[in-house]
Amino acid sequence: VKAALAGNVFKLLVAVGDRVQSGQAVLVLEAMKMETDISAPRDGTVTAIDVAVGDSVSVGDVLLSIG
């Protein structure tokens, strides 16, 4: 899952090993005082989380992996 916009990681909603469904919110990015949900693009299991709360991300940065 890649960042669709630049901002800061505000909240992680899943952990490694969690099953997710397509469209499910997996984390929240904060940009310009607005919170934006980032959703899973497909069903699967979270295999890695590459960011932590408070991290700054740019468009296209990998946030987490779904296997």
N, C-alpha and C positions, 0 to 999 in steps of 0.2 A: 504494500500500500504506500503510495507516494503522496507527498504534500501537494495539495491543489492550490495552496496560497502560502505566502510567507507569513510567519507569525511565531508565537511562542506556544509550546505545548502547555495547555492549561490543566488537562485532566486525562488520565488513562482509564478507559472503561473496561479493558480486558487484561488478562494475564496470559503468559505462555501456557499452552495446553488447553485454553478455553476453545470450545466450539463456537463458531460464528456463522451467521447466515448472511447471504447477500443483502445489502442495504442496512444491516445492523450498524449502529454507531459504535466505533471502536476507540475513538479518542476525540478530544475537543481541542481545537486550536483557537488561540486568542490573537486577533489582529485588529488594531485600531479600536480597542475597547469593545469589540464584538466577538462573541463566542460562536464558532462554527464547528458543527459535528463533521467528523470524517468517517465515512461508512465503508464497510467491507465490500469489495467489488464482487465477491463470490463466496459460496459456502466453503467451509474448511475449518482447520484447526490453527490457532496462532502458534507459529513455530519460533518466532523471535520478535523481540521489541527492541528497536534500535534507537529510541529516544527516551528521555526522562522528563518528568514534569519540570518546567522552567527552561528547557532547551529552546534555542532559537532555530527555526528551520526555514529553508528557502524552497521555492517552488521546485518540485521534482525530487526533493530529498526523500530517501526511504525512511518511513516511519515504523513499519512493522511488516512481518512476513506471514503469509497464510499458506499452509501446505495442504 
